[in-house]
Structures are given as structure tokens and as C-alpha cells.
Amino acid sequence: MSKAMGCKRFNIFLLMLSVLAITACEGSAGWETGPTAEPTAEPTAVPSTEPTAEPTTEPSAEPTPQISVTSLHAEADFPIGVGVPAGNASNSLIDSLDRQQIVNAHFSQITAENIMKPDALHPAEDDYFWDDAVALVDYAAVNGMSVHGHTLIWHNQIPTWMSNHTGTAEQWTTMMQTHINTIVGRFADTAAVVSWNVVNEAFTDDAPSVYRNTLWFSNIGEDYFAQAFTAARAADEDADLYYNDVRLELNGSKMNRVVTMIEAFKANGTPIDGIGFQMHVSLTSPEKTAIESAFARVVNLGLKVKITEMDVTVNDDKSLSALALDTELAQAARYQEIVKAYMDAVPAAQRGGISVWGITDDDSGLPELHQRDEWPLLFNANFTPKHALQGFADGLVGGGSE
Ligand code: XIL
């Protein structure tokens, strides 16, 4: 496909080499490990898309890169997705024309940020709530987008009745199968819903324990993984089924655990189509080589690779109170680097897609979670595009194997 962008492309990597060295800092960027201290400062200004000054850290002959991309998803022949607020969220996509304009122009897939999680869809054992999910799925269908279902089995955002459930392992398995069958089955004939995160965040990062001690693991045992995927496939034989987790790209014990699970599934015929890498990252960690080799491990096992929740934090050390141009360009370079790593390491047939976790910086839950200012996404709070959008697009175009 043609990936011409229609304007001169600048090499963000070269431009930002010195800037990266100054602005980057090692640190945890995930949703589980953030610092708990109070934020150091409020943002002082809405970031502007029209930069007024060159980066001051080192004079450069290069002009400031422009943001020219008009449709991000048009640059890719696989899903380019976004996690969206919906239901009664104050920033719901369904009620926000500004967000709809962005989503319709730039994305070809939607993931519900919250309203398709167990507590939202399955509020009582014999009661399912479909209205918000159906409205979102309809929105996607009408606007030519697909939906990635998130998530069926997790340890967070589960309804109270489920937490309080009692019974034998067999009874727990039956309850889980009913939950999965009913939800996946509800959307099985809905063309827009093309894939599901069947199990989310179920392994620990490090030894000694392998499995996160969720209510599923403690009540069913490790067999719940295979039972969950088997139930999902029984309910929809066409949907792609993913195991999804955070920090897999660090390529350590957790990735080894995922590989062991895939090998066991392949050996005993349990269905699985792909691995979701949440990809909550910082400017510098994990390194590109680690990301590529984690992707390669999944590719070599014949599964799809999907980046499911990408965001790039820039303020891990809490030193920033506003998003300056140099930092924004470093973030753009990081988006470009990771998207290019995906293009280089994942063959076209195994690309499940790339999704970011929110529309605007204001929509991200990271500032509240980490108690600091953050600007991790592709659009400013005032709905204007950031350099990160251009970095993402440049990674798609500059990337490797078709
Ligand atoms: C987050 C949502 O963005 C928040 O709004 C919510 O309060 C908590 O969950 N990993 C996941 C996502 O799989 O579902 C999480 O989303 C972020 C971490």
C-alpha cells in the first residue's frame, strides 16, 4: 500500500539525540508500580501544537518537525486502535464530538477502556448489562471500525458477587465458563467485534510464584487459563483470542511464563491466537532491543502480536510541570521507535494491531495513578495533535518487513 505522507519528513531520531539524553530518565511507567507521593506542581499551560521555539538544549540545523498526518490508520494495513471512555464517563466518546472527530479520523479499532470489563458487563450472577457496550460497538460499526474486547478474566474490576462466590473448583469453572460464553456469545454475530483479551495480567513478574494469586487461580488452579480460552473459542470460533499482560517487553520471567503457556497450549490443542503487549512505557525503558526480542519470541511461536494499551510517560522523576517542546519531541521519537520495532520484528501476517490507551492526555488515568503530571498520549487536552502522532505515523512508514 502507498504510505506516502505528502510532505518532507524529518528525522526525529537525529534531531532528538541530544535532547533524549537530557530529558530521559529511567523509571517505571506501568499501571501498577507508580510512585505514591504527591504531585510536585500543577500544569501551568495547555501544551501548544504550534511550537514557538527551537529546542534550546543544543542548536540544530534541522527545522522543527511538523505534524502533517491526517489519518493515522490510513498509514497501516492492520488495526490502529484506541482505548476509549464510554458509558457514563464524563469524557465518554459517545457524548464528545471532539473525541469522535479524532477517533474517526485516526483510528480503525476501538477498545472499551472500562465498560466491557466484568464489573460493567456482569453486575450480578444472573444479570448482564449490555446497553453501554452495545452503544459503543454500534458506534464502531457505523463508523467502520472494529472492536477489541477487553477483558473477560482479570483480577481487577470484577463484580462483588464474583469476588464473594463460593464453591468447588468445578463450580468455579462452570461459573467462569458461563461468564465467558455469555459475553463472547452476545457479540459473536456482531461483525465489529473481532478479538478478545481472554485473560489479562495473570502472571507475576518474578519468582518464586508463577501465577498471580487471583480468585481464578486460587479457586480453579492453573487449569483456568486453558478453560477460559476453550470457553471463548466455543462461544465465537472466529474471534482472535489474546492473552494480555503488562511489562512483557522487559523480556524477563513473565515473558518466559507466557512462552511456557503458549507451548503448553500448542501441545494440548488449547486455542490461542495472539499475545497482547500493553506497552505502558517511559521514554527510555524498556530498550528497543528488548521490545524487539520479546515480539520475536511470540512471532517464532506462530502467534499474533498486538500492542494493546500503549502510552509513553515523560515525567517519571516528577521534574516537569508542563510539556515543553524538547520533551514532546523525545516522546515522538519514542513512539516512532516502538512502532518501528513492531514493524521490523512482526511480519505482516502476524500483526494484530497497535492501540494507544486513551484519546487525549486529559483522558489518561496515569496522572491520577502516579500522582504526577503526565502527557502520555497522541493528542493534547484541547484535542490538537501532538508530535507523538507524527512519530507514530513515521514509525509505520519507516518500519521494516511487509
Ligand atoms: C484502567 C483504566 O484506564 C482506568 O480508567 C481504570 O480505572 C483502571 O483500569 N491494564 C489494563 C487496563 O488492562 O484495563 C487498565 O485500564 C490499565 C492497566
Boltz pocket constraint, residues with backbone or C-beta under 6 A from the ligand:
constraints:
  - pocket:
      binder: B
      contacts: [[A, 31], [A, 113], [A, 114], [A, 200], [A, 278], [A, 309], [A, 365]]
      max_distance: 6.0
